[in-house]
Amino acid sequence: MNKKGQSAIEYLMTYGWALIVIAIVVGILVFVLSNTSGGATCQSRSQKIILKEYAVDPDTVALGMQNATGSDMTSITYAGAGDFGGTGSTAGTITSGSEFTVTTNNLTGPGAGEFTDGVVTITYSTSLLTNQDVNIVCSGSL
């Protein structure tokens, strides 16, 4: 009976370690492959205008945003700085809670290669506040 228990433990130890190694290798591969499609990261610290998604390539910058101000937004303009350039505006009123996209109408992308200072400043007004700024900062490589 002692021999059966020892065989079972040896079996579990041998195949257990093999499964752990396989899981680690698969995890590393998934991490590496998921990070090779576009190395740009964008972030915003605003809780009033939420950055939902973004796309940056050498020619364009597109930011998917959500209005979390609690009021309708009007007079929305944006300007690029650093590695981004140009200006633009979003037409119409953006109701509270709805999503909108800031696209590259006249905003230039960073060009191919590394970039560390891509900034998009969104200026908006609501019924209570005027000319509020939100900065979205992007960096990475293309």
Summary of the structure (lengths in Angstrom):
residues: 142
radius of gyration: 24.0
end to end distance: 62.8
largest distance: 81.2
contacts: 397
relative contact order: 0.20
helix: 23%
strand: 44%
